[in-house]
Amino acid sequence: MTPDRTPGAGADAPEETGLAALRELVAATGDRFRLCPRPGPVQEPRTLTVGMATYDDYDGVYFTVTSLLLHHAEVMDRVNVLVVDNHPAGPHAWALKRLELEVPHLRYVPYDRRTGTAARDRVFREAASDWVMCVDSHVQLAPGALAALLDHIDTQPDSGDLVQGPLVSADQRKVSTHWEPGWHRGMYGVWGTDPRGIDPGAPPFEIGMQGLGLFACRTAAWPGLNPAFAGHGGEEGHLHEKFRRAGHTTVCLPALRWTHRFDVPRTKRSTGSAWYQRLFNYLIGYDELGLSPHEAVAHFSALVGERAVARAVADFKAEQRNPFAAFDGITCINLDERPERWKAVRGRLSALGLRPERLHRLPAVATPADHQVGRALSHRQALQQAHTDGLDSLLVLEDDVLFLPGATRVLRDAMAELTGRTWSLLCLGGADGELPLPRTEGRRFLEPADGITTTHAIAYHRSAFTPLLDELPDTIEDMTGWVRRHTAIDRYLARWDRPDSYRTVPAIATRTHRTGPAVEDLDEPFASPGTTGLDAPPAPEGAPR
């Protein structure tokens, strides 16, 4: 059996005896294309999950978890611990995975579909508890803080509010209970102190917003984070407004006190484009909420210059118009031994005007005996991630996909025709080997997808996630039997009994080793590459990093 190399999958040997050997194996490989640890087993339900999303910060996770065990032992029997590793191909992954063997009721979950602080969203989606407290992977709680939160949960188990607590300085003299609205050094929010929160025994009170180093809510009340968020920043204030619009509020629980490690010595400085991605997040968040971005634009213009910010705003507007950005996620299936194909796909998507952050690489399942088995498993794993993340739609690309001239315009018109209609599949390519299919009445850029036998560029709507996940096996052995019955996933989808499956007309994607049909009578070739964060000028001294 070929080892499963997808995120969340690792070696077949028992982890208790094979972790050390596997760490040596993966350390010898490249940083990006390496064997990743498996996710731990689903946890038994408990009252609260303390979860953290981390990126190459084993030390922070270790001390946060150890502090929970040492200083909150009296309530840990009601608590699960969840570690979401946002860089499971990185050098800290196997050390984080080993914590499962050392810490009771701790679960490790690898996750890299999106990278940055928005990976916190996954904590809520993986938790097996009614309530979740999400903390940064270098936060420590004051003694009694966790017990105070559990007492609050016991008195208000069905609350939909966002619960936060005061940040306390290392010398215990400064207590920051909330954020005041206002811009400061590339972020919206300034630390403030309400006298009602200085006494840890005081009752909870309402606040407008607070830093997100620690926050808690009932799992069912979690509103989610925009799937387009990437990098660092933009959620503060935005998340609080989403709770308000859902009819809830944010409260400060004075006893829920925490400390935060801000200074981290690093051998590498962050790139000057960090401001660009943060501004992009603010623009995404304001657009989602229907708010004006003018204050953000003015603030960042003062930090990095009007010209640089005008370029970023233009890029954002161009991406809004880009029909590929209509999909909540874009995943490319790519075998580890074919990095050149991954690089090529990134270039093709960039030529279509999409930021690199919008494209996620999913290591394909390698099954040399029958590549159709690995292909179907890879599609299934992409669907599983999208389903767990709560996406509305997912575009799955195979790494030999080639977009034809006019692709952007055709897709824009096809997506417009889908507006207001239910759909399950949208094939951007197609090869049925038969006469042209009848055009759907009243539609110019869509046809029924009956008989399509290609999956190199196919979009799945959330209505298709559960039926396909129920049908497609999740192991190589079971999928091998499934492929014997159905030949391949594209053959299965060609016979899928769904009237709401479509393909674009004309096809806008083919494969690099095939000569695709020409796209005729279109005045728009490939979309011009937009300015990306990689092209952005370096940030001046004093800008956020």
PEDA-V25401 format. One record per residue. N is the residue number from 0. BURIAL is I if it has 9 or more other ideal C-beta (glycine too) atoms within 8 Angstrom, else O. Layout:
n;burial
N;BURIAL
N;BURIAL
This chain:
n;burial
0;O
1;I
2;I
3;I
4;I
5;I
6;I
7;I
8;I
9;I
10;O
11;O
12;O
13;O
14;I
15;O
16;O
17;I
18;I
19;O
20;O
21;I
22;I
23;O
24;I
25;I
26;O
27;O
28;O
29;O
30;O
31;O
32;O
33;I
34;I
35;I
36;I
37;I
38;O
39;I
40;O
41;O
42;I
43;O
44;O
45;I
46;I
47;I
48;I
49;I
50;I
51;I
52;I
53;I
54;I
55;O
56;I
57;I
58;O
59;I
60;I
61;I
62;I
63;I
64;I
65;O
66;I
67;I
68;I
69;O
70;I
71;I
72;O
73;O
74;I
75;I
76;O
77;O
78;I
79;I
80;I
81;I
82;I
83;I
84;I
85;I
86;I
87;I
88;I
89;I
90;O
91;I
92;I
93;I
94;I
95;I
96;I
97;I
98;I
99;I
100;O
101;O
102;I
103;O
104;I
105;I
106;I
107;I
108;I
109;I
110;I
111;I
112;I
113;I
114;I
115;I
116;I
117;I
118;I
119;I
120;I
121;I
122;I
123;I
124;I
125;I
126;I
127;I
128;I
129;I
130;I
131;I
132;I
133;I
134;I
135;I
136;I
137;I
138;I
139;I
140;I
141;I
142;O
143;O
144;I
145;I
146;I
147;I
148;I
149;I
150;O
151;I
152;I
153;O
154;O
155;O
156;O
157;O
158;I
159;I
160;I
161;I
162;I
163;I
164;I
165;I
166;I
167;I
168;I
169;O
170;O
171;O
172;O
173;O
174;I
175;I
176;I
177;I
178;I
179;I
180;O
181;O
182;O
183;O
184;O
185;I
186;I
187;I
188;I
189;O
190;I
191;I
192;I
193;I
194;O
195;I
196;I
197;I
198;O
199;I
200;O
201;I
202;O
203;O
204;I
205;O
206;I
207;O
208;I
209;I
210;I
211;I
212;I
213;I
214;I
215;I
216;I
217;I
218;I
219;O
220;I
221;I
222;O
223;O
224;I
225;I
226;I
227;O
228;I
229;I
230;I
231;O
232;I
233;I
234;I
235;I
236;I
237;I
238;I
239;I
240;I
241;I
242;I
243;I
244;O
245;I
246;O
247;I
248;O
249;I
250;I
251;I
252;I
253;I
254;I
255;I
256;I
257;I
258;I
259;I
260;O
261;O
262;O
263;O
264;O
265;O
266;O
267;O
268;O
269;O
270;O
271;I
272;I
273;I
274;I
275;I
276;I
277;I
278;I
279;I
280;I
281;I
282;I
283;I
284;I
285;I
286;I
287;O
288;I
289;O
290;O
291;O
292;I
293;O
294;O
295;I
296;I
297;O
298;I
299;I
300;I
301;O
302;I
303;I
304;I
305;O
306;O
307;I
308;I
309;O
310;I
311;I
312;I
313;I
314;I
315;I
316;O
317;I
318;I
319;O
320;O
321;I
322;I
323;I
324;I
325;O
326;I
327;I
328;I
329;I
330;I
331;I
332;I
333;I
334;I
335;I
336;O
337;I
338;I
339;O
340;I
341;I
342;O
343;I
344;I
345;I
346;O
347;I
348;I
349;I
350;I
351;I
352;I
353;I
354;I
355;I
356;I
357;I
358;I
359;I
360;O
361;I
362;I
363;I
364;I
365;I
366;I
367;O
368;O
369;O
370;O
371;I
372;I
373;I
374;I
375;I
376;I
377;I
378;I
379;I
380;I
381;I
382;I
383;I
384;I
385;I
386;I
387;I
388;I
389;O
390;I
391;O
392;I
393;I
394;I
395;I
396;I
397;I
398;I
399;I
400;I
401;I
402;I
403;I
404;O
405;I
406;I
407;I
408;I
409;I
410;I
411;I
412;I
413;I
414;I
415;O
416;I
417;I
418;O
419;O
420;O
421;O
422;I
423;I
424;I
425;I
426;I
427;I
428;I
429;I
430;O
431;I
432;O
433;O
434;O
435;O
436;I
437;O
438;I
439;I
440;O
441;O
442;I
443;O
444;I
445;I
446;I
447;I
448;I
449;O
450;I
451;I
452;I
453;I
454;I
455;I
456;I
457;I
458;I
459;I
460;I
461;I
462;I
463;I
464;I
465;O
466;O
467;I
468;I
469;O
470;O
471;I
472;O
473;O
474;O
475;I
476;O
477;I
478;I
479;I
480;I
481;I
482;I
483;O
484;O
485;I
486;O
487;I
488;I
489;I
490;I
491;I
492;I
493;I
494;O
495;O
496;O
497;O
498;O
499;I
500;I
501;I
502;I
503;I
504;I
505;I
506;I
507;I
508;I
509;I
510;I
511;O
512;O
513;O
514;O
515;I
516;O
517;O
518;I
519;O
520;O
521;I
522;O
523;O
524;O
525;I
526;I
527;O
528;O
529;I
530;O
531;I
532;I
533;O
534;O
535;I
536;O
537;O
538;I
539;O
540;O
541;O
542;I
543;I
544;O
